[in-house]
Amino acid sequence: MTNTNPVELTDAQKEAIEAMVTDRINAMNNDKVLCDAIDTKVHEMEEHLKEYFHKRFHFHSNKA
């Protein structure tokens, strides 16, 4: 489903997703339980939040 009007995220949503991304990057090699919990949470998000998460994850994983 394509959203023709992108939804603007609130600062609180951006901060929460940024924290999840950071936790996911930090846990990638040593905490499967945390990674799985974050992945489950992301899977349950609305599409525009998922897209932002994946955008930020890609950004941070390229820096790691």
C-alpha positions as CSV (number, residue, x, y, z in Angstrom):
1,M,0.0,0.0,0.0
2,T,1.5,3.3,-1.1
3,N,0.9,6.4,0.9
4,T,0.7,9.5,-1.4
5,N,1.0,11.9,1.5
6,P,4.0,11.0,3.7
7,V,3.2,11.1,7.4
8,E,5.4,13.5,9.3
9,L,6.7,11.8,12.4
10,T,6.7,13.5,15.7
11,D,10.0,14.2,17.5
12,A,9.0,11.7,20.2
13,Q,8.4,9.0,17.5
14,K,11.8,9.8,15.9
15,E,13.6,9.6,19.3
16,A,11.9,6.3,20.2
17,I,12.8,4.8,16.8
18,E,16.4,6.1,17.0
19,A,16.7,4.4,20.4
20,M,15.4,1.2,19.0
21,V,17.8,1.4,16.1
22,T,20.8,2.0,18.4
23,D,19.8,-0.9,20.6
24,R,19.4,-3.1,17.5
25,I,22.8,-2.1,16.1
26,N,24.5,-2.6,19.5
27,A,22.8,-6.0,20.1
28,M,23.4,-7.4,16.6
29,N,26.3,-9.7,17.5
30,N,25.6,-10.5,21.1
31,D,22.0,-10.4,22.1
32,K,19.6,-12.5,20.0
33,V,16.7,-12.1,22.5
34,L,16.9,-8.3,22.3
35,C,17.2,-8.3,18.5
36,D,14.2,-10.6,18.2
37,A,12.2,-8.4,20.5
38,I,13.0,-5.3,18.5
39,D,12.3,-7.0,15.2
40,T,8.9,-8.1,16.6
41,K,8.1,-4.6,17.7
42,V,9.1,-3.2,14.3
43,H,7.0,-5.8,12.5
44,E,4.0,-4.6,14.4
45,M,4.5,-0.9,13.6
46,E,2.5,1.1,11.1
47,E,4.2,1.3,7.6
48,H,5.5,4.8,7.9
49,L,7.2,4.0,11.2
50,K,8.7,0.8,9.7
51,E,10.1,2.8,6.8
52,Y,11.7,5.4,9.1
53,F,13.1,2.6,11.3
54,H,14.7,0.8,8.3
55,K,16.0,4.1,6.9
56,R,17.7,4.9,10.3
57,F,18.9,1.2,10.7
58,H,20.5,1.4,7.3
59,F,22.2,4.7,8.2
60,H,23.6,3.4,11.5
61,S,24.6,-0.1,10.2
62,N,26.7,1.6,7.5
63,K,28.5,3.5,10.3
64,A,29.1,0.5,12.5
